[in-house]
Amino acid sequence: VSGPLMINHLLATIFWRIDIWILRPLSGAAAVGLYSIGLKYLDGLNIIPSMFTMAIFPLMSRFARDASGNLHRSYIISLRLLTILSLPIAMAVTFLATPLVFLVGGAQYLNIPGEFHVFGQTIPYMGGADLAFQVIIWSIPIGFVNSVTQYVLIAVNQQHTLTRTFILGVVFNVVGNLILIPSFGYVGAAAATIMSEVALLIPFYLIVRRHVGTVPWLRVFAAPVISVAAMGIITFALVRLGVNAWLAVSVGLAVYAVMLVITGAFRGDDMQQVLRALPVGPLKRLLPAAG
């Protein structure tokens, strides 16, 4: 068992760093510097699904040995929780990328002129590390899903299949970067990361469907997506009106929380059990009824 797991860890590391290895010779060290600022934050954010999956993996392994459907239910609720958590993070970073980059790298990483090269045309733009961060942050919703999914596959003893999937993911990532970086530079590398996460999710899900069960994707994503869209609209409007970005995002997060309740994101017996277990004190009475 340890052999395939070590190989999978190596392939996952390559999957996450191959873009830098390709970006440096194609776009130069400066592009790598701009791109790497966002990766520092992503490395920190990826601790969230790692800690989550490490906490529930023993439970999933035990569920995998019975036929009660507990593994399937726990997987779906994990997807719902990680989606509810990751989407507002991505939306918040979209509006806060500039101050976050300034905090880590300073002004020299902002307002950097660049050029896209598309079909023989040169398109100038004003970018910087904040632009790369605004793009690559949208890899985390799918990345969080992939993180818990691979542990579910390990729980059902599909390490070898997981290895083949990671190999396909690495190949897709390499090809995507080789296609996008020459035209779009570090922005292309960020876009390739998002597409690679999606490309990894597809075979992951096919294996999950075969060995665990189907996933009601609409039920998993609908309420959080609607809620984060409302958050984005409100935050954008406030920023356009001159409201401080941090305050605007704070209001947007409040809107997101309200919309989650309105759209029924916390309905269902499984979600109710999780929410009732959280240390939210008097706020528990505000939770929606099961059903």
VENBELNOR-V113266 format. One record per backbone hydrogen bond with DSSP energy under -0.5 kcal/mol. NH is the residue of the N-H (numbers start at 1). CO is the residue of the C=O. E is the energy in kcal/mol with one decimal. If there is no record, write none. Layout:
nh,co,e
NH,CO,E
NH,CO,E
This chain:
nh,co,e
5,1,-1.7
6,2,-2.3
7,3,-2.2
8,4,-2.7
9,5,-2.2
10,6,-2.2
11,7,-2.7
12,8,-2.5
13,9,-2.0
14,10,-2.3
15,11,-2.7
16,12,-1.7
17,13,-1.1
17,14,-0.6
18,14,-2.0
20,17,-0.6
21,17,-1.5
22,18,-1.7
23,19,-2.9
24,20,-2.1
25,21,-0.6
26,22,-1.4
27,23,-3.0
28,23,-0.8
28,24,-1.6
32,28,-1.5
33,29,-2.2
34,30,-2.1
35,31,-2.4
36,32,-2.3
37,33,-0.8
38,34,-0.6
39,35,-1.0
40,36,-1.6
41,37,-1.2
42,38,-2.4
43,39,-2.8
44,40,-1.3
45,41,-2.6
46,42,-2.5
47,44,-1.3
48,45,-1.8
49,45,-0.5
50,46,-1.3
51,47,-2.9
52,48,-2.3
53,49,-2.9
54,50,-2.2
55,51,-1.8
56,52,-1.8
57,53,-1.8
58,54,-0.5
60,56,-2.6
61,57,-2.8
62,58,-1.8
63,59,-2.5
64,60,-2.2
65,62,-1.1
66,63,-1.6
73,69,-2.2
74,70,-2.8
75,71,-2.2
76,72,-2.1
77,73,-2.3
78,74,-1.8
79,75,-2.3
80,76,-2.3
81,77,-2.4
82,78,-2.5
83,79,-2.2
84,80,-2.5
85,81,-1.6
86,82,-2.7
87,83,-2.0
88,84,-0.6
89,85,-0.9
90,86,-2.3
91,87,-2.4
92,88,-2.7
93,89,-2.4
94,90,-1.6
95,91,-1.0
95,92,-0.7
96,92,-1.6
97,93,-1.3
100,96,-2.1
101,97,-2.7
102,98,-2.4
103,99,-2.0
104,100,-1.3
105,101,-3.5
106,101,-1.0
106,102,-0.5
109,106,-1.5
110,107,-2.0
112,127,-2.3
113,111,-0.6
114,125,-2.9
116,123,-2.8
117,183,-2.5
118,116,-0.6
118,121,-2.3
121,118,-2.3
123,116,-3.1
123,121,-0.6
124,122,-0.6
125,114,-2.4
127,112,-2.8
127,125,-0.7
129,109,-2.7
130,109,-0.5
132,128,-1.6
133,129,-2.2
134,130,-2.4
135,131,-1.5
136,132,-2.7
137,133,-1.9
138,135,-1.5
139,136,-2.0
140,137,-1.5
143,139,-2.6
144,140,-3.2
145,141,-1.5
146,142,-2.8
147,143,-2.1
148,144,-1.8
149,145,-2.1
150,146,-2.3
151,147,-1.0
152,148,-1.7
153,149,-2.2
154,150,-1.7
155,151,-2.1
156,152,-1.4
157,154,-1.8
158,153,-2.6
162,158,-2.2
163,159,-1.9
164,160,-1.7
165,161,-2.0
166,162,-2.4
167,163,-2.1
168,164,-2.1
169,165,-2.4
170,166,-2.6
171,167,-2.3
172,168,-2.6
173,169,-2.4
174,170,-2.6
175,171,-2.5
176,172,-2.9
177,173,-2.4
178,174,-2.4
179,175,-1.7
180,176,-2.6
181,177,-2.4
183,180,-0.5
184,180,-3.1
185,181,-2.6
187,184,-1.3
188,184,-0.8
189,185,-1.7
190,186,-1.8
191,187,-2.3
192,188,-2.5
193,189,-1.5
194,190,-1.5
195,191,-2.3
196,192,-2.2
197,193,-1.9
198,194,-1.9
199,195,-2.5
200,196,-1.9
201,197,-1.9
202,198,-1.7
203,199,-0.9
204,200,-1.6
205,201,-3.0
206,202,-1.9
207,203,-2.0
208,204,-2.4
209,205,-3.1
210,206,-1.3
211,207,-2.1
212,208,-3.3
213,208,-2.2
217,215,-1.9
220,216,-1.9
221,217,-2.8
222,218,-2.6
225,221,-2.7
226,222,-2.5
227,223,-2.4
228,224,-2.7
229,225,-1.9
230,226,-1.9
231,227,-2.1
232,228,-2.4
233,229,-2.4
234,230,-2.4
235,231,-2.6
236,232,-2.6
237,233,-2.4
238,234,-2.3
239,235,-2.5
240,236,-2.4
241,237,-1.4
242,239,-1.6
243,238,-2.5
248,244,-2.9
249,245,-2.6
250,246,-1.9
251,247,-2.3
252,248,-2.4
253,249,-2.5
254,250,-1.7
255,251,-2.3
256,252,-2.4
257,253,-2.2
258,254,-2.2
259,255,-2.7
260,256,-2.1
261,257,-1.4
262,258,-2.3
263,259,-2.9
264,261,-0.9
265,260,-2.7
267,264,-1.5
272,268,-2.2
273,269,-2.2
274,270,-1.8
275,271,-2.8
276,272,-2.7
277,273,-1.0
277,274,-0.5
278,274,-0.6
278,275,-1.0
280,278,-2.1
283,280,-2.0
284,281,-2.0
285,282,-1.2
286,283,-1.8
287,284,-1.6
